[in-house]
Amino acid sequence: MIVGCPRETKDHEYRVGLTPAGVAQIVGAGGTAIVETGAGARVGLPDADYLAAGARIAATPAEVYGAAELIVKVKELQPPEFRLTHPGQILFCYHHFAPAPVLLQAMLDAEVSCLAYETVTDAAGGLPLLAPMSCIAGRLAPQVGAWALQMANGGSGVLLGGVPAPTLVPPARVVVIGAGNVGANATRIAVGMGADVTLFDRGTEKIAVLEAHYAGHIATAVAEPQALARAIADADLVIGAVLIPGESAPHLIDRALLRRMRPGSVLVDVAIDQGGIAETSRPTSHTRPLFTEEGVVHYCVPNMPSAVARTATLALTRATLPHVLTLLRQGLAATCAENPHLAAGLQTHRGGVCHRGLAGDTKRPFVAAAFD
């Protein structure tokens, strides 16, 4: 099998889908690796390292897409890349189709098989290819929130950790919505920065574990609408960390609630890659990460982990490479037949939506994947 790794083209996306170490394993398993020139250069992985590992260096993305049977990358395809794919090609990356109908239609029209990192599962019911990036995004969220709270960025000028005695200025009030991987990591960093943290989740199991772990250093609550609204209205920083795998994030914050927040408060909507948790959320970029709506500063960058792209690349590729090698050795049909966890990542195949959650969320017919 020919495995291709193009350079990422999304705004300020510096991560890369394969490292030279991964290429060496692909070649050692009998595969061929084609890497676009400069794909890893921005995270300190030069073409020379890929060549030494056995890769062929391609001068253009068209050369990579044209030759590869399996494309391994990080983020969803951008419009100029749509025409580069070919029917039957496997695209293995983060797709986040639910809030992106144009992207989904393009992939259906191209008749490519889209395997989504974000819906691959494991035996414990986790999302092992989403987990490392969720961890990083969660840990970044309080940092970017603290930055957005600065006056120069339109924030209210509140310091996340406050000032200790004898001056004794209270810390910022941080509300984290969602106690999964993103929320747990956001809570960890916010507590470490000295913030006054309240963690909400729709169930009690996860918040009970975290409440016990922090032993009184955080407040927790079930995300009942009235209690959540009161906390959001009083918050300096809200972190949206809600995930429904393969589906759009629920809108938990409407304009009316935003108007109740103090001017200069901040919303870091980590769920933006699935549409966001606020009525006003819309994707931003690392070039222009912030906008202000109803007096609230919004940070809605879908590819947050690219801010720490070297760490993110190493974490992601260590999680994805075993699956790449499985696809290389067995092919898509045998892999999906034998590995239900990787099969859970298959979202489109031969022009149809073959993921039930995505089909329901986008109101498209579900078509079971068929292999000849």
C-alpha positions in Angstrom: 0.0 0.0 0.0 1.2 3.5 -0.8 0.7 5.9 2.2 0.8 9.6 1.6 1.4 12.5 4.0 0.7 16.0 2.6 1.6 19.2 4.3 -1.2 20.7 6.3 -2.9 23.8 4.7 -5.4 24.9 7.4 -4.5 28.3 8.9 -1.5 28.0 11.2 -1.7 24.2 11.2 1.9 23.1 11.8 1.3 19.5 12.8 2.1 16.6 10.5 0.4 13.3 10.1 3.6 11.1 10.0 7.0 11.4 11.6 10.2 9.9 10.2 9.9 7.2 12.8 6.5 6.4 11.5 7.7 6.3 7.9 10.4 3.8 8.9 7.8 1.5 10.3 5.6 1.8 7.2 8.6 1.0 5.0 9.6 -1.8 7.3 6.1 -3.3 7.0 6.4 -3.4 3.2 4.6 -0.1 2.5 5.6 2.9 0.5 5.6 6.4 2.0 5.3 9.6 0.0 5.7 12.8 2.0 5.1 16.3 0.7 8.2 18.5 0.9 8.2 20.6 4.0 5.4 18.6 5.7 7.3 18.3 9.0 9.7 21.1 8.7 7.7 23.4 11.0 7.9 21.0 13.9 11.6 20.3 13.4 11.3 17.3 11.1 13.2 18.1 7.9 12.8 16.3 4.5 16.3 14.8 5.1 15.0 12.8 8.0 12.0 11.5 6.0 14.4 10.5 3.2 16.7 8.7 5.6 13.6 6.8 6.9 12.8 5.6 3.4 10.2 8.1 2.2 9.9 9.5 -1.2 9.6 13.3 -1.1 6.9 14.8 -3.3 7.2 18.3 -4.7 3.4 19.0 -4.7 0.3 17.9 -2.8 -1.1 16.7 -6.1 1.7 14.2 -6.4 0.9 12.9 -2.9 -2.8 12.6 -3.4 -2.5 11.2 -6.9 -0.2 8.3 -5.9 -1.5 7.4 -2.4 -4.1 4.8 -1.5 -4.1 5.9 2.1 -3.7 9.6 3.1 -2.6 10.2 6.7 -2.9 13.8 7.8 -4.1 15.8 10.8 -7.0 18.2 9.9 -9.9 18.0 7.5 -9.3 18.8 3.8 -9.4 22.4 2.8 -11.3 23.4 -0.4 -8.3 23.4 -2.7 -7.6 19.8 -1.7 -11.0 18.5 -2.6 -10.2 18.0 -6.3 -7.0 16.1 -5.5 -8.6 13.0 -4.1 -9.8 10.0 -6.1 -12.5 7.4 -5.6 -11.6 4.6 -3.3 -8.9 6.6 -1.5 -8.8 6.3 2.3 -8.5 9.6 4.2 -7.4 9.1 7.8 -7.5 12.3 9.8 -9.8 14.5 11.9 -12.8 15.2 9.7 -15.4 16.9 12.0 -18.2 16.6 9.4 -21.2 17.4 11.5 -20.9 21.2 11.3 -19.3 21.2 7.8 -21.9 20.3 5.2 -19.8 21.5 2.3 -16.9 19.4 3.3 -19.1 16.3 3.8 -20.7 16.7 0.4 -17.3 17.1 -1.3 -16.1 13.9 0.3 -19.3 12.0 -0.7 -19.0 13.3 -4.3 -15.4 12.2 -4.4 -16.4 8.7 -3.2 -13.5 8.5 -0.8 -13.5 6.4 2.4 -13.1 8.9 5.3 -11.8 7.4 8.5 -12.2 9.9 11.3 -9.7 10.0 14.2 -12.5 11.5 16.4 -14.8 8.5 16.3 -12.3 5.6 16.5 -13.0 3.8 19.7 -11.2 1.4 22.1 -12.2 -1.6 24.2 -13.0 0.7 27.2 -15.3 2.9 25.1 -12.8 5.7 24.9 -11.7 7.8 21.9 -8.0 7.0 21.8 -7.2 9.1 18.7 -9.1 12.1 20.0 -7.8 11.8 23.6 -4.3 13.2 23.1 -5.5 16.3 21.3 -8.4 16.8 23.8 -5.8 16.7 26.6 -3.7 19.4 24.9 -6.7 21.5 24.0 -8.0 21.3 27.6 -4.6 22.3 29.0 -4.4 25.2 26.6 -7.9 26.5 27.3 -7.2 28.2 30.6 -3.9 29.6 29.2 -5.6 31.2 26.2 -8.5 32.3 28.4 -6.2 34.1 30.7 -4.6 35.8 27.7 -8.0 36.8 26.3 -9.0 38.3 29.7 -6.2 40.8 29.3 -7.3 44.4 28.5 -5.3 44.6 25.3 -7.5 41.7 23.9 -10.8 43.2 24.9 -11.0 41.3 28.2 -12.1 42.5 31.6 -8.6 42.7 33.0 -9.1 40.0 35.6 -6.0 37.9 36.5 -6.9 34.2 36.6 -5.2 33.6 39.9 -6.0 36.8 41.7 -3.5 38.3 44.2 -2.8 36.6 47.6 -2.8 38.2 51.0 -2.2 40.8 52.3 -3.6 42.5 49.2 -6.1 39.7 48.7 -7.8 40.2 45.3 -10.1 37.2 44.5 -9.2 34.9 41.6 -11.2 34.7 38.4 -14.3 32.6 38.4 -13.9 29.9 35.8 -16.8 27.7 34.6 -15.8 24.4 32.8 -18.7 22.8 31.0 -18.0 19.1 30.5 -16.0 16.7 32.6 -14.5 14.6 29.9 -10.9 14.7 28.7 -11.0 18.4 27.7 -12.8 19.4 30.8 -10.7 17.4 33.2 -7.5 18.8 31.8 -8.8 22.4 31.7 -9.8 22.0 35.3 -6.3 20.8 36.2 -4.6 23.8 34.7 -7.2 26.3 35.9 -6.8 25.0 39.5 -3.0 25.2 39.1 -3.3 28.8 38.0 -5.2 29.6 41.1 -8.6 30.2 39.6 -12.0 29.6 41.4 -13.3 26.7 39.3 -16.8 25.3 38.9 -17.1 22.1 36.9 -20.4 21.1 35.3 -21.3 17.8 33.6 -24.6 16.2 32.6 -24.0 13.2 34.9 -22.5 12.7 38.3 -19.9 10.0 37.8 -17.1 12.0 36.2 -17.6 15.1 38.4 -17.6 12.9 41.6 -14.2 11.5 40.6 -12.8 14.9 40.0 -14.4 16.5 43.1 -12.7 13.8 45.2 -9.4 14.3 43.4 -9.3 18.0 44.1 -10.6 17.6 47.7 -12.6 20.8 48.0 -10.5 22.9 45.6 -13.2 23.0 43.0 -17.0 23.2 43.0 -19.0 20.7 40.9 -22.6 20.6 39.8 -24.9 18.7 37.4 -25.5 20.8 34.3 -29.1 21.6 35.1 -30.1 24.6 32.9 -30.9 27.2 35.7 -27.8 26.4 37.7 -25.6 26.4 34.7 -27.0 29.8 33.5 -26.4 31.4 36.9 -22.8 30.2 37.0 -22.2 31.3 33.4 -23.6 34.8 34.1 -21.3 35.2 37.0 -18.2 33.8 35.3 -15.1 35.6 34.1 -14.1 32.7 31.9 -16.3 29.9 30.5 -14.6 26.9 28.8 -16.8 24.8 26.5 -15.7 21.2 26.7 -18.7 19.3 25.6 -18.4 16.3 23.2 -21.0 14.0 21.6 -18.9 11.8 19.3 -19.6 12.3 15.6 -22.4 14.8 16.3 -22.8 18.6 16.7 -22.2 20.1 20.1 -25.4 21.2 21.9 -26.0 24.9 22.1 -26.0 25.6 25.8 -25.4 29.4 25.7 -27.8 31.7 23.8 -27.6 35.4 23.2 -29.8 36.2 26.1 -27.4 34.4 28.5 -24.4 36.1 27.0 -25.9 39.5 27.7 -26.1 38.6 31.4 -22.3 38.1 31.5 -20.0 40.9 32.5 -18.5 42.9 29.6 -15.0 41.5 28.9 -15.8 38.0 30.1 -14.3 35.3 27.9 -15.7 32.1 26.3 -13.1 29.6 25.1 -15.2 27.2 23.0 -13.1 24.1 22.6 -16.2 22.4 21.1 -16.1 24.7 18.1 -14.8 21.9 15.8 -18.2 20.3 16.3 -20.1 23.6 16.0 -19.6 25.1 19.4 -21.7 25.4 22.6 -22.8 29.0 22.1 -25.3 30.5 19.7 -22.7 33.1 18.8 -19.7 30.8 18.4 -18.1 30.7 14.9 -14.7 29.3 13.9 -11.8 31.6 14.2 -8.1 31.0 13.5 -4.7 31.3 15.0 -4.3 34.4 12.8 -7.4 36.0 14.2 -8.4 34.0 17.2 -10.8 36.4 19.0 -14.0 38.3 18.3 -16.4 40.0 20.7 -20.1 39.4 20.6 -22.6 40.8 23.1 -19.7 42.1 25.1 -18.1 38.7 25.5 -14.7 37.8 24.1 -14.9 34.6 22.1 -11.9 32.3 21.4 -13.1 29.6 18.9 -10.0 28.2 17.2 -10.8 24.6 15.9 -7.2 23.5 15.8 -6.0 24.7 19.2 -3.3 22.0 19.6 -1.4 23.4 16.6 -0.2 26.2 18.9 2.1 23.6 20.5 2.5 21.6 17.2 5.6 19.7 18.1 4.2 18.2 21.3 0.9 17.7 19.5 2.5 15.9 16.5 4.4 13.5 18.7 1.3 12.7 20.9 -1.0 12.3 17.9 1.3 10.1 15.7 2.1 7.8 18.6 -1.7 7.1 18.9 -2.5 6.9 15.2 0.5 4.9 13.8 -0.6 1.5 15.0 -3.9 2.0 13.1 -2.0 3.1 10.0 0.1 -0.1 10.1 -3.1 -2.2 10.5 -4.6 -0.6 7.4 -1.4 -1.1 5.6 -1.2 -4.8 6.4 -4.9 -5.7 6.1 -6.5 -3.1 3.9 -9.8 -1.3 4.7 -12.2 -4.1 4.2 -10.5 -6.7 6.4 -9.7 -4.1 9.0 -13.3 -3.0 9.3 -14.5 -6.6 9.4 -12.1 -7.6 12.1 -11.6 -4.4 14.1 -14.9 -2.8 15.3 -13.0 0.0 17.0 -11.3 1.2 13.9 -14.5 0.5 11.9 -16.3 3.0 14.2 -14.1 5.7 12.6 -15.5 5.0 9.1 -17.8 7.9 8.3 -18.1 7.9 4.5 -17.6 5.1 1.9 -18.5 4.9 -1.8 -20.6 8.1 -1.7 -22.7 7.2 1.4 -22.7 8.2 5.1 -21.9 5.0 7.0 -21.7 6.4 10.5 -25.1 6.4 12.3 -24.4 9.4 14.5 -23.2 11.5 11.6 -26.2 10.4 9.4 -28.7 11.3 12.1 -27.0 14.6 12.9 -26.8 15.7 9.3 -30.2 14.2 8.4 -28.7 12.1 5.7 -29.6 8.4 5.0 -27.4 5.9 6.7 -25.8 3.5 4.3 -23.9 0.5 5.7 -20.4 0.2 4.3 -20.1 -2.5 1.7 -16.9 -4.0 0.5 -16.6 -6.2 -2.6 
